[in-house]
Amino acid sequence: MVNTIYRRLAMNEEALDWCRENTKPIILIGVIDRAGEQITGELVIGDAATFPAEVFRLEGVAEDQCPVILAVIDRYN
């Protein structure tokens, strides 16, 4: 979704400039940084070890890729 928004803005230089000018004040006072910290502080992906192997199989994930995916999920936590 975010990429789609950026692409649409990039097609209109005036829109992109407008967004930059209107978000600059909240970026400078740290509102966005604090919101990001709050979101990441509250968001925890469930314990990767509890994912049944069947879930990966149904999604078409090769068995040798499961440890890689679990490691990535673990890094997010």
Backbone as CSV, one residue per row, in Angstrom:
resi,resn,N_x,N_y,N_z,CA_x,CA_y,CA_z,C_x,C_y,C_z
1,MET,0.813,-1.183,0.000,0.000,0.000,0.000,0.864,1.257,0.000
2,VAL,1.878,1.261,0.850,2.749,2.437,0.936,3.452,2.677,-0.389
3,ASN,3.932,1.612,-1.019,4.604,1.763,-2.313,3.674,2.351,-3.360
4,THR,2.406,1.944,-3.338,1.435,2.476,-4.288,1.244,3.973,-4.073
5,ILE,1.176,4.381,-2.824,1.026,5.810,-2.513,2.239,6.581,-3.007
6,TYR,3.435,6.076,-2.728,4.655,6.756,-3.178,4.703,6.871,-4.701
7,ARG,4.319,5.810,-5.379,4.328,5.854,-6.847,3.376,6.917,-7.370
8,ARG,2.181,6.976,-6.781,1.198,7.971,-7.222,1.709,9.386,-6.950
9,LEU,2.324,9.595,-5.817,2.876,10.911,-5.499,4.014,11.276,-6.443
10,ALA,4.825,10.305,-6.780,5.960,10.556,-7.660,5.515,10.982,-9.054
11,MET,4.296,10.617,-9.424,3.785,10.994,-10.746,3.389,12.472,-10.809
12,ASN,3.230,13.088,-9.649,2.819,14.485,-9.598,3.795,15.246,-8.701
13,GLU,4.686,15.980,-9.307,5.726,16.665,-8.545,5.143,17.630,-7.513
14,GLU,4.055,18.286,-7.845,3.445,19.216,-6.897,2.921,18.483,-5.662
15,ALA,2.363,17.298,-5.863,1.845,16.524,-4.737,2.985,16.080,-3.827
16,LEU,4.075,15.651,-4.413,5.220,15.211,-3.633,5.792,16.368,-2.825
17,ASP,5.929,17.532,-3.464,6.413,18.718,-2.749,5.464,19.108,-1.623
18,TRP,4.156,19.027,-1.874,3.168,19.361,-0.858,3.309,18.446,0.349
19,CYS,3.486,17.146,0.096,3.648,16.191,1.183,4.907,16.463,1.993
20,ARG,5.979,16.759,1.304,7.238,17.063,2.004,7.070,18.283,2.908
21,GLU,6.491,19.326,2.387,6.320,20.558,3.161,5.380,20.372,4.348
22,ASN,4.354,19.579,4.181,3.372,19.405,5.252,3.768,18.374,6.296
23,THR,4.685,17.493,5.965,5.144,16.523,6.955,6.435,16.961,7.643
24,LYS,7.124,17.913,7.067,8.397,18.371,7.626,8.278,18.804,9.092
25,PRO,7.267,19.606,9.471,7.180,20.024,10.881,7.021,18.855,11.852
26,ILE,6.200,17.868,11.505,6.020,16.757,12.440,7.231,15.829,12.473
27,ILE,7.955,15.784,11.378,9.195,14.996,11.366,10.231,15.671,12.260
28,LEU,10.354,16.987,12.141,11.369,17.714,12.902,11.134,17.672,14.405
29,ILE,9.883,17.622,14.847,9.635,17.581,16.293,9.593,16.154,16.836
30,GLY,9.789,15.159,15.974,9.930,13.774,16.418,8.648,12.977,16.549
31,VAL,7.532,13.507,16.063,6.260,12.786,16.181,6.320,11.422,15.501
32,ILE,6.884,11.375,14.322,6.935,10.119,13.576,7.860,9.115,14.264
33,ASP,8.988,9.574,14.760,9.901,8.668,15.467,9.229,8.075,16.707
34,ARG,8.529,8.912,17.475,7.852,8.414,18.679,6.747,7.423,18.328
35,ALA,6.011,7.701,17.266,4.949,6.778,16.841,5.550,5.436,16.428
36,GLY,6.662,5.474,15.707,7.329,4.241,15.300,7.811,3.439,16.492
37,GLU,8.360,4.132,17.486,8.820,3.446,18.692,7.643,2.825,19.444
38,GLN,6.524,3.530,19.489,5.345,3.016,20.176,4.812,1.771,19.469
39,ILE,4.746,1.837,18.151,4.242,0.686,17.391,5.144,-0.522,17.576
40,THR,6.456,-0.333,17.434,7.366,-1.476,17.565,7.427,-1.975,18.997
41,GLY,7.176,-1.098,19.962,7.165,-1.523,21.356,5.965,-2.390,21.682
42,GLU,4.871,-2.193,20.964,3.643,-2.938,21.229,3.461,-4.144,20.318
43,LEU,4.165,-4.174,19.206,3.977,-5.232,18.224,4.962,-6.364,18.466
44,VAL,4.427,-7.528,18.754,5.265,-8.709,18.931,4.653,-9.819,18.094
45,ILE,5.456,-10.376,17.219,5.008,-11.508,16.415,5.090,-12.740,17.293
46,GLY,4.075,-13.576,17.212,4.010,-14.776,18.048,5.255,-15.627,17.977
47,ASP,5.425,-16.458,18.958,6.580,-17.351,19.034,6.652,-18.222,17.783
48,ALA,7.721,-18.079,17.041,7.873,-18.801,15.775,7.896,-20.314,15.986
49,ALA,8.367,-20.748,17.125,8.461,-22.184,17.375,7.086,-22.838,17.453
50,THR,6.044,-22.055,17.666,4.706,-22.639,17.785,4.015,-22.796,16.431
51,PHE,4.627,-22.319,15.349,4.028,-22.487,14.029,4.118,-23.952,13.630
52,PRO,2.982,-24.589,13.399,3.029,-25.996,12.975,3.686,-26.127,11.595
53,ALA,4.420,-27.195,11.402,5.077,-27.442,10.114,4.049,-27.485,8.985
54,GLU,2.833,-27.901,9.304,1.769,-27.992,8.307,1.450,-26.628,7.693
55,VAL,1.565,-25.567,8.481,1.301,-24.207,7.976,2.273,-23.879,6.849
56,PHE,3.527,-24.173,7.063,4.532,-23.894,6.042,4.282,-24.733,4.791
57,ARG,3.956,-26.009,5.010,3.703,-26.893,3.871,2.529,-26.402,3.045
58,LEU,1.443,-25.998,3.713,0.259,-25.509,3.003,0.541,-24.225,2.216
59,GLU,1.488,-23.456,2.686,1.861,-22.217,1.992,2.899,-22.441,0.902
60,GLY,3.321,-23.687,0.743,4.271,-24.007,-0.315,5.715,-23.700,0.028
61,VAL,6.011,-23.582,1.318,7.379,-23.295,1.753,8.157,-24.604,1.806
62,ALA,9.307,-24.603,1.164,10.161,-25.796,1.171,10.649,-26.048,2.594
63,GLU,10.771,-27.314,2.953,11.151,-27.684,4.323,12.479,-27.061,4.753
64,ASP,13.439,-26.971,3.814,14.742,-26.412,4.167,14.703,-24.891,4.357
65,GLN,13.605,-24.250,3.958,13.470,-22.801,4.133,12.827,-22.419,5.471
66,CYS,12.194,-23.374,6.126,11.522,-23.088,7.405,12.456,-22.476,8.447
67,PRO,13.654,-23.023,8.661,14.547,-22.415,9.654,14.913,-20.961,9.309
68,VAL,15.038,-20.660,8.037,15.371,-19.301,7.610,14.219,-18.358,7.960
69,ILE,13.001,-18.785,7.649,11.822,-17.959,7.942,11.670,-17.764,9.446
70,LEU,11.837,-18.824,10.205,11.728,-18.725,11.667,12.790,-17.787,12.236
71,ALA,13.981,-17.800,11.681,15.049,-16.912,12.134,14.701,-15.450,11.846
72,VAL,14.115,-15.182,10.705,13.718,-13.812,10.365,12.641,-13.330,11.322
73,ILE,11.637,-14.161,11.569,10.572,-13.796,12.511,11.152,-13.547,13.903
74,ASP,12.081,-14.388,14.315,12.699,-14.222,15.627,13.460,-12.900,15.733
75,ARG,14.104,-12.473,14.639,14.830,-11.197,14.639,13.878,-10.016,14.802
76,TYR,12.657,-10.122,14.272,11.687,-9.049,14.437,11.324,-8.854,15.902
77,ASN,11.308,-9.933,16.657,10.999,-9.816,18.081,12.213,-9.325,18.834
